[in-house]
Each structure stands twice: as structure tokens, then as C-alpha cells.
Amino acid sequence: MDQEAARTARESLDLAFHMSNVLDSGIDRHTLSVLIALCDMGVNPEALAAVVKELRREPPSSETNLTWMASCDRWLGV
């Protein structure tokens, strides 16, 4: 990535992070960067939102961990 493209990407992330903070989303900069990268790779943004909401809930018990992971895979279309 050349310097101009890197600068543009950094500015875009800065803007998205600022908007995230204004909306009080609670998403940190690194997580936002990962979510944006997943969207760039073609992952459905609505599916990502559903996964983020689910992750914010209480962590699943060990018995339901595999079921929970399978549902995340379904949301993401994996």
C-alpha cells in the first residue's frame, strides 16, 4: 500500500471511529478496523451487526459453546 492509500485508509478509519464514538457504540478502534475489513471482504454487514450484538451478551456456557459458534457461522454465511 502506498503512502497516499495508507493515509486515506487511516483517515477513513478515524472518521468511522469518530462516528462510532458519537453513536456511543462501545466498539474500540481495533474492532472497528476488523469489522470494516470483513465488510471489504464481502461479509454481510447486517450479519456482522448480529454477531456483535450476540457477543455483547453474557458469554455462553461451555455446553452451548459449539451451538453458539455454529450460529455465528450461519450469520456470517461461513
Distance bins in CASP14 RR format, pairs under 12 A and 6 or more apart:
PFRMAT RR
TARGET T0000
AUTHOR 0000-0000-0000
RMODE 2
METHOD distances of the structure
MODEL  1
1 7 0 0 0 0 1 0 0 0 0 0 0
1 8 0 0 0 0 1 0 0 0 0 0 0
1 9 1 0 0 1 0 0 0 0 0 0 0
1 10 0 0 0 0 0 1 0 0 0 0 0
2 8 0 0 0 0 1 0 0 0 0 0 0
2 9 0 0 0 0 0 1 0 0 0 0 0
3 9 0 0 0 0 0 1 0 0 0 0 0
3 10 0 0 0 0 0 1 0 0 0 0 0
4 10 0 0 0 0 0 1 0 0 0 0 0
4 11 0 0 0 0 0 1 0 0 0 0 0
5 11 0 0 0 0 0 1 0 0 0 0 0
5 12 0 0 0 0 0 1 0 0 0 0 0
6 12 0 0 0 0 0 1 0 0 0 0 0
6 13 0 0 0 0 0 1 0 0 0 0 0
7 13 0 0 0 0 0 1 0 0 0 0 0
7 14 0 0 0 0 0 1 0 0 0 0 0
8 14 0 0 0 0 0 1 0 0 0 0 0
8 15 0 0 0 0 0 1 0 0 0 0 0
9 15 0 0 0 0 0 1 0 0 0 0 0
9 16 0 0 0 0 0 1 0 0 0 0 0
9 33 0 0 0 0 1 0 0 0 0 0 0
9 36 0 0 0 0 1 0 0 0 0 0 0
9 37 0 0 0 0 0 1 0 0 0 0 0
9 40 0 0 0 0 0 1 0 0 0 0 0
10 16 0 0 0 0 0 1 0 0 0 0 0
10 17 0 0 0 0 0 1 0 0 0 0 0
10 29 0 0 0 0 0 1 0 0 0 0 0
10 33 0 0 0 0 0 1 0 0 0 0 0
10 36 0 0 0 0 0 1 0 0 0 0 0
11 17 0 0 0 0 0 1 0 0 0 0 0
11 18 0 0 0 0 0 1 0 0 0 0 0
12 18 0 0 0 0 0 1 0 0 0 0 0
12 19 0 0 0 0 0 1 0 0 0 0 0
12 32 0 0 0 0 0 1 0 0 0 0 0
12 33 0 0 0 0 0 1 0 0 0 0 0
12 36 0 0 0 0 1 0 0 0 0 0 0
12 37 0 0 0 0 0 1 0 0 0 0 0
12 40 0 0 0 0 0 1 0 0 0 0 0
13 19 0 0 0 0 0 1 0 0 0 0 0
13 20 0 0 0 0 0 1 0 0 0 0 0
13 27 0 0 0 0 0 1 0 0 0 0 0
13 28 0 0 0 0 0 1 0 0 0 0 0
13 29 1 0 0 1 0 0 0 0 0 0 0
13 30 0 0 0 0 0 1 0 0 0 0 0
13 31 0 0 0 0 0 1 0 0 0 0 0
13 32 1 0 0 1 0 0 0 0 0 0 0
13 33 1 0 1 0 0 0 0 0 0 0 0
13 34 0 0 0 0 0 1 0 0 0 0 0
13 35 0 0 0 0 0 1 0 0 0 0 0
13 36 1 0 0 1 0 0 0 0 0 0 0
13 37 0 0 0 0 0 1 0 0 0 0 0
13 40 0 0 0 0 0 1 0 0 0 0 0
14 20 0 0 0 0 0 1 0 0 0 0 0
14 21 0 0 0 0 0 1 0 0 0 0 0
14 29 0 0 0 0 1 0 0 0 0 0 0
14 32 0 0 0 0 0 1 0 0 0 0 0
14 33 0 0 0 0 0 1 0 0 0 0 0
14 36 0 0 0 0 0 1 0 0 0 0 0
15 21 0 0 0 0 0 1 0 0 0 0 0
15 22 0 0 0 0 0 1 0 0 0 0 0
15 29 0 0 0 0 0 1 0 0 0 0 0
15 32 0 0 0 0 0 1 0 0 0 0 0
15 36 0 0 0 0 0 1 0 0 0 0 0
16 22 0 0 0 0 0 1 0 0 0 0 0
16 23 0 0 0 0 0 1 0 0 0 0 0
16 25 0 0 0 0 0 1 0 0 0 0 0
16 27 0 0 0 0 1 0 0 0 0 0 0
16 29 0 0 0 0 1 0 0 0 0 0 0
16 31 0 0 0 0 0 1 0 0 0 0 0
16 32 1 0 1 0 0 0 0 0 0 0 0
16 33 0 0 0 0 1 0 0 0 0 0 0
16 35 0 0 0 0 1 0 0 0 0 0 0
16 36 1 0 0 1 0 0 0 0 0 0 0
16 37 0 0 0 0 0 1 0 0 0 0 0
16 39 0 0 0 0 0 1 0 0 0 0 0
17 23 0 0 0 0 0 1 0 0 0 0 0
17 25 0 0 0 0 1 0 0 0 0 0 0
17 26 0 0 0 0 0 1 0 0 0 0 0
17 27 0 0 0 0 1 0 0 0 0 0 0
17 28 0 0 0 0 1 0 0 0 0 0 0
17 29 1 0 1 0 0 0 0 0 0 0 0
17 30 0 0 0 0 1 0 0 0 0 0 0
17 31 0 0 0 0 1 0 0 0 0 0 0
17 32 1 0 1 0 0 0 0 0 0 0 0
17 33 0 0 0 0 1 0 0 0 0 0 0
17 35 0 0 0 0 0 1 0 0 0 0 0
17 36 0 0 0 0 1 0 0 0 0 0 0
18 25 0 0 0 0 0 1 0 0 0 0 0
18 27 0 0 0 0 0 1 0 0 0 0 0
18 29 0 0 0 0 0 1 0 0 0 0 0
18 32 0 0 0 0 0 1 0 0 0 0 0
19 25 0 0 0 0 1 0 0 0 0 0 0
19 27 0 0 0 0 0 1 0 0 0 0 0
19 32 0 0 0 0 1 0 0 0 0 0 0
19 36 0 0 0 0 0 1 0 0 0 0 0
20 26 1 0 0 1 0 0 0 0 0 0 0
20 27 1 0 1 0 0 0 0 0 0 0 0
20 28 0 0 0 0 1 0 0 0 0 0 0
20 29 0 0 0 0 1 0 0 0 0 0 0
20 30 0 0 0 0 0 1 0 0 0 0 0
20 31 0 0 0 0 1 0 0 0 0 0 0
20 32 1 0 1 0 0 0 0 0 0 0 0
20 33 0 0 0 0 0 1 0 0 0 0 0
20 35 0 0 0 0 1 0 0 0 0 0 0
20 36 0 0 0 0 0 1 0 0 0 0 0
20 52 0 0 0 0 0 1 0 0 0 0 0
21 27 0 0 0 0 1 0 0 0 0 0 0
21 28 0 0 0 0 0 1 0 0 0 0 0
21 29 0 0 0 0 1 0 0 0 0 0 0
21 32 0 0 0 0 1 0 0 0 0 0 0
23 32 0 0 0 0 0 1 0 0 0 0 0
25 31 0 0 0 0 1 0 0 0 0 0 0
25 32 0 0 0 0 1 0 0 0 0 0 0
25 35 0 0 0 0 0 1 0 0 0 0 0
25 49 0 0 0 0 0 1 0 0 0 0 0
25 52 0 0 0 0 1 0 0 0 0 0 0
25 53 0 0 0 0 0 1 0 0 0 0 0
25 56 0 0 0 0 0 1 0 0 0 0 0
26 32 0 0 0 0 1 0 0 0 0 0 0
26 52 0 0 0 0 1 0 0 0 0 0 0
26 55 0 0 0 0 0 1 0 0 0 0 0
26 56 0 0 0 0 1 0 0 0 0 0 0
27 33 0 0 0 0 1 0 0 0 0 0 0
27 34 0 0 0 0 1 0 0 0 0 0 0
27 35 1 0 0 1 0 0 0 0 0 0 0
27 36 0 0 0 0 0 1 0 0 0 0 0
27 48 0 0 0 0 0 1 0 0 0 0 0
27 49 0 0 0 0 0 1 0 0 0 0 0
27 52 1 0 0 1 0 0 0 0 0 0 0
27 53 0 0 0 0 0 1 0 0 0 0 0
27 55 0 0 0 0 0 1 0 0 0 0 0
27 56 0 0 0 0 1 0 0 0 0 0 0
28 34 0 0 0 0 1 0 0 0 0 0 0
28 35 0 0 0 0 0 1 0 0 0 0 0
28 52 0 0 0 0 0 1 0 0 0 0 0
29 35 0 0 0 0 0 1 0 0 0 0 0
29 36 0 0 0 0 0 1 0 0 0 0 0
30 36 0 0 0 0 0 1 0 0 0 0 0
30 37 0 0 0 0 0 1 0 0 0 0 0
31 37 0 0 0 0 0 1 0 0 0 0 0
31 38 0 0 0 0 0 1 0 0 0 0 0
31 48 0 0 0 0 0 1 0 0 0 0 0
31 51 0 0 0 0 0 1 0 0 0 0 0
31 52 0 0 0 0 1 0 0 0 0 0 0
31 55 0 0 0 0 1 0 0 0 0 0 0
31 56 0 0 0 0 0 1 0 0 0 0 0
32 38 0 0 0 0 0 1 0 0 0 0 0
32 39 0 0 0 0 0 1 0 0 0 0 0
32 48 0 0 0 0 0 1 0 0 0 0 0
32 52 0 0 0 0 0 1 0 0 0 0 0
33 39 0 0 0 0 0 1 0 0 0 0 0
33 40 0 0 0 0 0 1 0 0 0 0 0
34 40 0 0 0 0 0 1 0 0 0 0 0
34 41 0 0 0 0 0 1 0 0 0 0 0
34 43 0 0 0 0 0 1 0 0 0 0 0
34 48 0 0 0 0 1 0 0 0 0 0 0
34 51 0 0 0 0 0 1 0 0 0 0 0
34 52 0 0 0 0 0 1 0 0 0 0 0
35 41 0 0 0 0 0 1 0 0 0 0 0
35 42 0 0 0 0 0 1 0 0 0 0 0
35 43 0 0 0 0 1 0 0 0 0 0 0
35 44 0 0 0 0 0 1 0 0 0 0 0
35 45 0 0 0 0 1 0 0 0 0 0 0
35 47 0 0 0 0 0 1 0 0 0 0 0
35 48 1 0 1 0 0 0 0 0 0 0 0
35 49 0 0 0 0 1 0 0 0 0 0 0
35 51 0 0 0 0 1 0 0 0 0 0 0
35 52 1 0 0 1 0 0 0 0 0 0 0
35 55 0 0 0 0 0 1 0 0 0 0 0
35 76 0 0 0 0 0 1 0 0 0 0 0
36 42 0 0 0 0 0 1 0 0 0 0 0
36 43 0 0 0 0 0 1 0 0 0 0 0
36 45 0 0 0 0 1 0 0 0 0 0 0
36 48 0 0 0 0 1 0 0 0 0 0 0
37 43 0 0 0 0 1 0 0 0 0 0 0
37 48 0 0 0 0 0 1 0 0 0 0 0
38 44 0 0 0 0 1 0 0 0 0 0 0
38 45 0 0 0 0 1 0 0 0 0 0 0
38 47 0 0 0 0 1 0 0 0 0 0 0
38 48 1 0 0 1 0 0 0 0 0 0 0
38 49 0 0 0 0 0 1 0 0 0 0 0
38 51 0 0 0 0 1 0 0 0 0 0 0
38 52 0 0 0 0 0 1 0 0 0 0 0
38 75 0 0 0 0 0 1 0 0 0 0 0
38 76 0 0 0 0 1 0 0 0 0 0 0
38 77 0 0 0 0 0 1 0 0 0 0 0
38 78 0 0 0 0 0 1 0 0 0 0 0
39 45 1 0 1 0 0 0 0 0 0 0 0
39 46 0 0 0 0 0 1 0 0 0 0 0
39 47 0 0 0 0 0 1 0 0 0 0 0
39 48 1 0 0 1 0 0 0 0 0 0 0
39 49 0 0 0 0 0 1 0 0 0 0 0
39 76 0 0 0 0 0 1 0 0 0 0 0
40 48 0 0 0 0 0 1 0 0 0 0 0
41 48 0 0 0 0 0 1 0 0 0 0 0
41 76 0 0 0 0 0 1 0 0 0 0 0
41 78 0 0 0 0 0 1 0 0 0 0 0
42 48 0 0 0 0 0 1 0 0 0 0 0
42 76 0 0 0 0 0 1 0 0 0 0 0
42 77 0 0 0 0 0 1 0 0 0 0 0
42 78 0 0 0 0 0 1 0 0 0 0 0
43 49 0 0 0 0 0 1 0 0 0 0 0
43 50 0 0 0 0 0 1 0 0 0 0 0
43 51 0 0 0 0 1 0 0 0 0 0 0
43 52 0 0 0 0 0 1 0 0 0 0 0
43 72 0 0 0 0 0 1 0 0 0 0 0
43 73 0 0 0 0 0 1 0 0 0 0 0
43 75 0 0 0 0 1 0 0 0 0 0 0
43 76 1 0 1 0 0 0 0 0 0 0 0
43 77 0 0 0 0 1 0 0 0 0 0 0
43 78 0 0 0 0 1 0 0 0 0 0 0
44 50 0 0 0 0 1 0 0 0 0 0 0
44 51 0 0 0 0 0 1 0 0 0 0 0
44 74 0 0 0 0 0 1 0 0 0 0 0
44 75 0 0 0 0 1 0 0 0 0 0 0
44 76 1 0 0 1 0 0 0 0 0 0 0
44 77 1 0 0 1 0 0 0 0 0 0 0
44 78 0 0 0 0 0 1 0 0 0 0 0
45 51 0 0 0 0 0 1 0 0 0 0 0
45 52 0 0 0 0 0 1 0 0 0 0 0
45 75 0 0 0 0 0 1 0 0 0 0 0
45 76 0 0 0 0 0 1 0 0 0 0 0
46 52 0 0 0 0 0 1 0 0 0 0 0
46 53 0 0 0 0 0 1 0 0 0 0 0
46 75 0 0 0 0 1 0 0 0 0 0 0
46 76 0 0 0 0 0 1 0 0 0 0 0
46 77 0 0 0 0 0 1 0 0 0 0 0
47 53 0 0 0 0 0 1 0 0 0 0 0
47 54 0 0 0 0 0 1 0 0 0 0 0
47 71 0 0 0 0 0 1 0 0 0 0 0
47 72 0 0 0 0 1 0 0 0 0 0 0
47 73 0 0 0 0 0 1 0 0 0 0 0
47 74 0 0 0 0 1 0 0 0 0 0 0
47 75 1 0 1 0 0 0 0 0 0 0 0
47 76 1 0 1 0 0 0 0 0 0 0 0
47 77 1 0 0 1 0 0 0 0 0 0 0
47 78 0 0 0 0 1 0 0 0 0 0 0
48 54 0 0 0 0 0 1 0 0 0 0 0
48 55 0 0 0 0 0 1 0 0 0 0 0
48 72 0 0 0 0 0 1 0 0 0 0 0
48 75 0 0 0 0 1 0 0 0 0 0 0
48 76 1 0 0 1 0 0 0 0 0 0 0
48 77 0 0 0 0 0 1 0 0 0 0 0
49 55 0 0 0 0 0 1 0 0 0 0 0
49 56 0 0 0 0 0 1 0 0 0 0 0
49 75 0 0 0 0 1 0 0 0 0 0 0
49 76 0 0 0 0 0 1 0 0 0 0 0
50 56 0 0 0 0 0 1 0 0 0 0 0
50 57 0 0 0 0 0 1 0 0 0 0 0
50 71 0 0 0 0 1 0 0 0 0 0 0
50 72 0 0 0 0 1 0 0 0 0 0 0
50 74 0 0 0 0 1 0 0 0 0 0 0
50 75 1 0 1 0 0 0 0 0 0 0 0
50 76 0 0 0 0 1 0 0 0 0 0 0
50 77 0 0 0 0 0 1 0 0 0 0 0
51 57 0 0 0 0 0 1 0 0 0 0 0
51 68 0 0 0 0 0 1 0 0 0 0 0
51 69 0 0 0 0 0 1 0 0 0 0 0
51 71 0 0 0 0 1 0 0 0 0 0 0
51 72 1 0 1 0 0 0 0 0 0 0 0
51 73 0 0 0 0 1 0 0 0 0 0 0
51 74 0 0 0 0 0 1 0 0 0 0 0
51 75 1 0 1 0 0 0 0 0 0 0 0
51 76 1 0 0 1 0 0 0 0 0 0 0
51 77 0 0 0 0 0 1 0 0 0 0 0
51 78 0 0 0 0 0 1 0 0 0 0 0
52 72 0 0 0 0 0 1 0 0 0 0 0
52 75 0 0 0 0 0 1 0 0 0 0 0
52 76 0 0 0 0 0 1 0 0 0 0 0
53 72 0 0 0 0 0 1 0 0 0 0 0
53 75 0 0 0 0 0 1 0 0 0 0 0
54 60 0 0 0 0 1 0 0 0 0 0 0
54 64 0 0 0 0 0 1 0 0 0 0 0
54 67 0 0 0 0 0 1 0 0 0 0 0
54 68 1 0 0 1 0 0 0 0 0 0 0
54 69 0 0 0 0 0 1 0 0 0 0 0
54 71 1 0 0 1 0 0 0 0 0 0 0
54 72 1 0 0 1 0 0 0 0 0 0 0
54 74 0 0 0 0 0 1 0 0 0 0 0
54 75 1 0 0 1 0 0 0 0 0 0 0
54 76 0 0 0 0 0 1 0 0 0 0 0
55 68 0 0 0 0 1 0 0 0 0 0 0
55 69 0 0 0 0 0 1 0 0 0 0 0
55 71 0 0 0 0 0 1 0 0 0 0 0
55 72 0 0 0 0 1 0 0 0 0 0 0
55 75 0 0 0 0 0 1 0 0 0 0 0
57 64 0 0 0 0 0 1 0 0 0 0 0
57 68 0 0 0 0 1 0 0 0 0 0 0
57 71 0 0 0 0 0 1 0 0 0 0 0
58 64 0 0 0 0 0 1 0 0 0 0 0
58 68 0 0 0 0 0 1 0 0 0 0 0
59 65 0 0 0 0 1 0 0 0 0 0 0
59 68 0 0 0 0 1 0 0 0 0 0 0
60 66 0 0 0 0 1 0 0 0 0 0 0
60 67 1 0 0 1 0 0 0 0 0 0 0
60 68 1 0 1 0 0 0 0 0 0 0 0
60 69 0 0 0 0 1 0 0 0 0 0 0
60 70 0 0 0 0 0 1 0 0 0 0 0
60 71 0 0 0 0 1 0 0 0 0 0 0
60 72 0 0 0 0 0 1 0 0 0 0 0
61 67 0 0 0 0 0 1 0 0 0 0 0
61 68 0 0 0 0 1 0 0 0 0 0 0
62 68 0 0 0 0 0 1 0 0 0 0 0
62 69 0 0 0 0 0 1 0 0 0 0 0
64 70 0 0 0 0 0 1 0 0 0 0 0
64 71 0 0 0 0 1 0 0 0 0 0 0
65 71 0 0 0 0 0 1 0 0 0 0 0
65 72 0 0 0 0 0 1 0 0 0 0 0
66 72 0 0 0 0 0 1 0 0 0 0 0
66 73 0 0 0 0 0 1 0 0 0 0 0
67 73 0 0 0 0 0 1 0 0 0 0 0
67 74 0 0 0 0 0 1 0 0 0 0 0
68 74 0 0 0 0 0 1 0 0 0 0 0
68 75 0 0 0 0 0 1 0 0 0 0 0
69 75 0 0 0 0 0 1 0 0 0 0 0
69 76 0 0 0 0 0 1 0 0 0 0 0
69 78 0 0 0 0 1 0 0 0 0 0 0
70 76 0 0 0 0 0 1 0 0 0 0 0
70 77 0 0 0 0 0 1 0 0 0 0 0
70 78 0 0 0 0 1 0 0 0 0 0 0
71 77 0 0 0 0 0 1 0 0 0 0 0
71 78 0 0 0 0 0 1 0 0 0 0 0
72 78 0 0 0 0 1 0 0 0 0 0 0
END
